[in-house]
C-alpha cells in the first residue's frame, strides 16, 4: 500500500510554532494533526524525532516539485 507522511512547521499569530503532520494513502487527502510549541527548538526537536522514526519505517524524502 502506497502511503505518504508530510511534516512542516509554521509560526502562529501568537509567536508560537506549530508542527503540522499530514498522512494517509497516496491519492487521498489524508489526515492532519497540528501540535503547537512555545519555542522553535522544541518544534524542531519534535520534527527531527518524527522524521527519524518515519525513515526507520521505510518512508523516503521526496521534494515536491512545482507543476
C-alpha positions, 0 to 999 in steps of 0.5 A, a space after each residue: 500500500 502506497 502511503 505518504 507522511 508530510 511534516 512542516 512547521 509554521 509560526 502562529 499569530 501568537 509567536 508560537 510554532 506549530 508542527 503540522 503532520 499530514 498522512 494517509 494513502 497516496 491519492 487521498 487527502 489524508 489526515 492532519 494533526 497540528 501540535 503547537 510549541 512555545 519555542 522553535 527548538 522544541 518544534 524542531 526537536 519534535 520534527 527531527 524525532 518524527 522524521 527519524 522514526 518515519 525513515 526507520 519505517 521505510 518512508 523516503 524524502 521526496 521534494 515536491 516539485 512545482 507543476 
